[in-house]
Amino acid sequence: MLKVGDHLPGGVLREFLDVESEGCALGVNRFDIAQLVAGKRIAIFGLPGAFTPTCSAKHLPGYIDQADALRAAGIDEIWCVSVNDAYVMGAWGRENRAAGKVRMMADGSADFTKAIDLVLDRTADGLGLRSQRYSMLVSDGVVVQLNVEASGKFEVSDAATMLRQVKAA
C-alpha cells in the first residue's frame, strides 16, 4: 500500500469539464497524474462511490465546505477520486456545486486505486471494485500524509482532519 514518503504512481485520471478552457475541451478530459501534481500541494480524498450515502452526505460536502480554508492553508487543488466514470463524477460534482472547489477525478477502471493498493472489493454486493475511503496530502507528487479509514468508518479522511494536518505540515 502507498505510504508517507512515496511518490504517487503515474497514470491517468479523467475529469468531465462543463466549461471549455485553454488546453481542455468540453466533456471528458484525460489528465496525466505526474503532470498534475508537479509543483503543487494537493489534498486528495478517495471514496467508494458517487451518489452513495456517506460519500454524498458527509465526505464530498465536507471538502466543498472547507475548500476556502484548505486553500488559505496552502492547498493548490482538492481532488475527489472515485472508481466511477467521468460522466457520473461530473454529474455528482454539478449536483453538489463542486465547481471551482473540488476536482471530480474519475478512476473508472480502478487503475490508480490499484496502483496505490487501496482497492475495496464490493463484487459480492454488486458494486465491483471500488476505492477504500482515504485522504492524503501530496506535495510535488510525494505523499506527506495518508489517512486510510477502517472498513465502514468515516473518522480520519474527513476535511476537518485534512485541514488540521495541512496547517501542521
QUIDA-V686585 format. One record per run of one state. SS is the DSSP state (H for helix, E for strand, - for the rest). FROM is the first residue (numbers start at 1). LEN is the number of residues. Records with the same first field share a line. If there is no record, write none. Layout:
SS=FROM-LEN ; FROM-LEN
This chain:
-=1-6 ; 8-4 ; 18-3 ; 22-2 ; 25-2 ; 38-3 ; 48-5 ; 73-4 ; 83-3 ; 96-7 ; 107-4 ; 116-3 ; 126-2 ; 132-2 ; 140-2 ; 149-10 ; 169-1
E=7-1 ; 12-6 ; 21-1 ; 24-1 ; 27-6 ; 41-7 ; 77-6 ; 103-4 ; 119-4 ; 128-4 ; 134-6 ; 142-7
H=33-5 ; 53-20 ; 86-10 ; 111-5 ; 123-3 ; 159-10
